[in-house]
Amino acid sequence: MFSRISLEQWRAFVSTVECGGFQQAGEHLYKSQSAVSHAVNRMEQLLGQALFVIEGRKAVLTPLGQALLPQAKHLLGAAQKLEQLANQYQPGLFSELALAVDVLFPVERLQQALEAFAQQFPDYRIRLYETALSGARELLEDGKVELAIASSLPPGYVQALLLDVSLACVVAASHPLSQAEGELSLDDMKPHRQVVIRDSGTRQSQNSGWLGTSQRWTVSSLALAERFVERSLGFAWLPEHGVRDGLAQGRLRRLPLQHQRVREVPLYMGYAQAYRHNPAVQWLAQCLHEQCR
């Protein structure tokens, strides 16, 4: 059986949601408002149920529309990736696996898992996205990656807990906060600069671990945050596995906060139901599980 709903119709549906209406979706897709509206109406006829209700001038998703949206995004992303693979085709190099990994995940474990994967699938190309906060979730929803590791993944995907990452609030030994005596309150922290990592997602940006300081430097990578902290340019919540040597050697100091001295961040691995029987995805998932035991 062939699908009765075309990719163009699914694209009209997703664009209407993301752009906020038929007219805006038409402008985004370089189509007329009536063309987008007709595509969505045709979908509703084929499905026998409404995808949107009109409230004022805005198209609002029905429960069915909300349920279909994540898989629709995944379908469009997978189709786009398939075209890219076809355009880049070379004999023996057709297979590629894309994964999004949160910057908090230990690099050594990722490296070992990928090495084990390469032994089993030596001809596969790997496309790796380093993400923060909601970035991996969006890439998985949009079908741009087969597998993702993050603290929060969308519902409806196969998910499993890999590990918990401990975050410590640290400063350089030369930083004024490292000389403070006793426990530090939020008021003690607010006059000092905090270094935070930017959410790599674009739809729902998050601020995780921000203490509301008067100064904030936002960076895109964990490595840069660690460098700024070691240069005494601010304090930051950093993964214990990344600052262990700095703490042991005395370059860094752990701040004795009153309210929360350690944060635990669970990292989950997830992939779409369609990849339950994909040998490459399953092998990489197994390699990651083994490294995180």
Summary of the structure (lengths in Angstrom):
residues: 293
radius of gyration: 22.9
end to end distance: 43.0
largest distance: 71.8
contacts: 886
relative contact order: 0.14
helix: 42%
strand: 24%
